[in-house]
Amino acid sequence: MLSKQRIAFVQGLFYELSMTREEFESALREFEIQVRKRLPSMINIYLVNKGNREQATAFSFLIETLNRQKKALLKDLSKVARPAQKTRFFNVVHNMDSQLRSMNNKEALQQQLKLRRRRIHTPATYDIGSGPEQGNILNVSEDAVLLETKEKISADHEIRLTVSGKNAKGKAIWSIEDPGGEVETGVKLTQISEEFIDEIKKLID
């Protein structure tokens, strides 16, 4: 059975009713849970099962639901929300937008790299501003690499990359830790020398 707060929230979506502070808190908490717990798993499921109509429909339904929740909360934000609630709302919206941007970047990189079943494993040195670290190139295209790193790297963070003495600069577009503790980071190359391109082509061939 739906709680009174949940009923009021659903009614507010369709009938433009204003929420009380208690109802706003309940709706905000539900929105937070959906974005922080459900959205990441749904993104992973969607990407792994790309092309599966059922998964695509489920993912689209979740996004539509989140957008409706965001719209309903935004409608009453200035009327009933306390300052702390406003901060939480904008933080969770930022979290949601960041996850979706990261998903789009990851999907674009997957398409661009056309990751093959056979992976390379070439030593490389990378630097994110705290000194050189040893990593491995796992796959490449002419202007992007899949890099094994020691820890997750935030999106858009600049990375200096060296392979066989050849240098390039790029930005992290996603970084994921697998169950074994290894981290794979997609790097979009932004400054590439001809020597680096030649070295990358050797890895592709």
Protein Blocks (a to p, Z undefined) as FASTA:
>chain_A
ZZfklmmmmmmmmnopacdfklmmmmmmmmmmmmmmmmmmmmmmmmmmgoiaklmmmmmm
mmmmmmmmmmmmmmmmmmmpcfklmmmmmmmmmmmmmmmmmmmmmmmmmmmnopafbdcd
ddddddehiapaddddfbdcfkbccdddfbdcdehiacdddeehiacddddfbdcddfko
pacdddddfbdcfklmmmmmmmmZZ
